[in-house]
Amino acid sequence: MIVQLISTENIVYKKIHGFHKKRKDPGGEILHTLKNKANDKESSVSLLRLISDHKKKWIDDVVNARDSLVHPAMGLLQVMFQLEIKPKGKEMTLVSIKKPSIGDLDFDQYAEKTFNHMSDFLKLFVTALKAHNGAEDE
């Protein structure tokens, strides 16, 4: 939803509803709008660069992981717990739990890493918007 500020703050003259794909490119619609429909060229280029950099770092991976979770037939990503159990007399004993993972990270580690990326992105995004608003006030 934060990307809606790009249009509400008049950086572009087209309404932005969300971080939508253009063809198969996550956020491609916003990148296209920032490139081609700018009211404020400097702010538009700044946000285009910021979003493009973060797309390479983490956003595309998160969007693709989300799509694979929501539409499992689309991708190879699976979320499963694996329990290793052994009999112990007449009872069962839990030996280990394998947590769900994305790539080579346990799900909780992936979520924390993604949260940190998102937090960094949001701070930079808001800073860019403040710079735009400061330029408007002059």
Secondary structure, 3 states (H helix, E strand, C coil): CHHHHHHHCCCECCCCCCCCCECCECCHHHHHHHHHCECCHHHHHHHHHHHHHHHHHHHHHHHHHHHHHHCHHHCCCCCCCEEEEEEECCEEEEEEEECCEECCEEHHHHHHHHHHHHHHHHHHHHHHHHHHHHHHHC
